[in-house]
C-alpha cells in the first residue's frame, strides 16, 4: 500500500508515495529521477547500486524504503559541492579509473564510506575493502590508484 513519506536524499527532502516495501534503488531512479545509482545484479553482490545511508555504504537494491525513511541518504549526485567534484570523483577522472563507467558510482560511494574513517590505507587494504564492488572492465589497478590519490588529497585538506 502506497503512503506518502519523506526521504532526505543529498540534503534535500523529497516526498514520495512509493510503497514502503519498495526497493530504495527503484525509488531513487524512478520516483526521484536520481539515475546515477545503477542496477547491477539486484542481489547486493556487485556494488553498482551502492549509496550511503547515514554515511555508511549500503546496497540500495536490497534496501527497503521503509528501512531508510528517517535516515540521511547520499547518492553519487550528492557528492559534488556546486562545480567542485568530491576528491574521489576527481581522482577517478584523473586516474582514468573507468571504462564503461557502469560500476563507477558504486565504486566511488563505497570508497567515500571507506575514506570517511581512514585515509592511510595500503593498496592491499583498499583492495580488500573494495572486494564487494565488481568492475567488468577490470580497471581495478586504476581504481586503487584513484582511491589512494583521493585519500592523499583528503589528508592534505584536513584542518
Secondary structure, 3 states (H helix, E strand, C coil): CECCEEEEECCEEEEECCECCCEHHHHHHHHCCCCCCCCCCCCCCCCCCEEEECCEEEEHHHCEHHHCCCCEEECHHHCCECCECCHHHHHHHHCCCCCCCCCHHHHHHHHHHHHCCCCCCCHHHHHHHCCCCCCCCCCHHHHHHHHHHHHHHHHHHCC
